[in-house]
Amino acid sequence: MITVNNYEQADSIVSKNKSLRWDGWDIVQFKADASAEYDKRGVRYNNKWGFEKRYSPDREGWRVPDGFIR
């Protein structure tokens, strides 16, 4: 995990990764998965079922996986 401590850098990461989007101040990763339709953690986004992972900021910034940094 890497900590991103400013909005401009976080927004750059979100804009370069198709699986990421903003929801308020949270960075949300969506991974399509048909089995999510029958899972209580499943969500529907853009007419697809899948799972979300949220990265909420804390005092130090957003902690996101290293793989998002290109």
C-alpha positions in Angstrom: 0.0 0.0 0.0 1.1 3.5 -0.7 -0.2 6.7 0.9 -1.3 9.5 -1.4 -1.6 12.7 0.6 -3.0 15.3 -1.9 -6.1 15.4 -4.0 -4.3 16.2 -7.3 -2.3 13.0 -7.1 -5.3 10.9 -6.0 -7.4 12.3 -8.8 -4.6 11.5 -11.3 -4.6 7.9 -10.1 -8.4 7.7 -10.4 -8.5 9.2 -13.9 -5.8 6.7 -15.1 -7.5 3.5 -13.8 -10.8 2.5 -15.4 -11.7 0.4 -12.4 -11.6 3.4 -10.1 -14.1 6.2 -9.5 -14.9 8.9 -6.9 -17.8 8.6 -4.4 -17.5 11.8 -2.4 -14.0 11.7 -0.9 -13.7 7.9 -1.2 -11.9 6.2 -4.0 -14.0 3.2 -5.1 -12.6 0.2 -7.0 -15.2 -1.9 -8.8 -14.5 -5.4 -10.0 -17.2 -7.0 -12.1 -18.2 -10.5 -11.0 -21.4 -12.3 -11.9 -21.5 -14.1 -8.6 -22.0 -10.8 -6.8 -25.7 -10.9 -7.8 -26.2 -13.6 -5.1 -23.8 -12.2 -2.5 -24.9 -9.8 0.2 -21.8 -7.7 -0.5 -22.5 -7.5 -4.2 -23.3 -4.2 -5.8 -24.7 -3.2 -9.2 -22.8 -0.5 -11.1 -23.2 0.5 -14.8 -25.6 -2.5 -15.3 -23.0 -5.0 -14.0 -22.8 -7.0 -10.8 -19.6 -6.9 -8.9 -17.7 -6.1 -5.7 -16.5 -2.7 -4.5 -13.5 -1.8 -2.4 -13.4 1.6 -0.8 -10.3 3.7 0.0 -11.4 6.4 2.4 -9.0 9.2 3.4 -7.7 9.5 6.9 -5.3 12.0 8.5 -2.4 10.9 6.3 -4.4 10.6 3.0 -5.6 7.7 0.9 -4.0 4.3 1.3 -4.2 2.6 -2.1 -2.5 -0.5 -3.5 0.9 0.1 -5.2 -0.5 -1.4 -8.4 -2.6 1.8 -9.1 0.6 3.9 -9.3 1.9 3.9 -12.9 
